[in-house]
């Protein structure tokens, strides 16, 4: 098992945002986390990556307990977090944005090799390598943030709402990005408001409501749940 969260509780002031969340991600797996706005999905990712500290509970990664480990150290041991909103350095080139993703690394030759790997996964970025990142389309910006995240050589990629605000055509492009990352061997914990997209990409899923996991299982099993289909898939 790559990631295991045990009875995670998180507060913002007196408000409890996560109420005993437990979940797992295995090696090479895509796991979806779905639910309405305010369910606690983003807080879960932020707590895994160290941007938010838990009130209680445990986070285990590669057999090591990390819930008190600082965020930058979690990056070093193999967790990359791509936050909601495609946050890029718009005034820097595509190449510079990708290079920034390797800031925790010192292996310069391997960094150069991995940049070329990113260009093989996302060939359009190679064409745009000297272009200012702010001039890219929404789909290209998502490719760029994903490539930047992968440059830290993560074992686990946390993706928060990668399709948010994109056209249906670009949503399909994002789905291809996630498939490409998964095929490269990186595990993914995917938060998506677009539940159907998430379930098409994942092998397992967790459904969250008001800070708690209320349903979990294999995707095919969940798709047979009439309540879930009505509440989140619209059919």
Secondary structure, DSSP 8 states (H G I E B T S, - for coil): --EEEEEEEEEETTEEEEEEEEEEE-TT-EEEEEESTTSSHHHHHHHHHTSS--SEEEEEETTEE-TTS-HHHHHHHTEEEE-TT----TTSBHHHHHHHTTTT---HHHHHHHHHHHHHHSHHHHHTTTSBGGGS-HHHHHHHHHHHHHTT--SEEEEE-TTTT--HHHHHHHHHHHHHHHHTT-EEEEE-S-HHHHHHH-SEEEEEETTEEEEEEEHHHHTT-HHHIIIII--
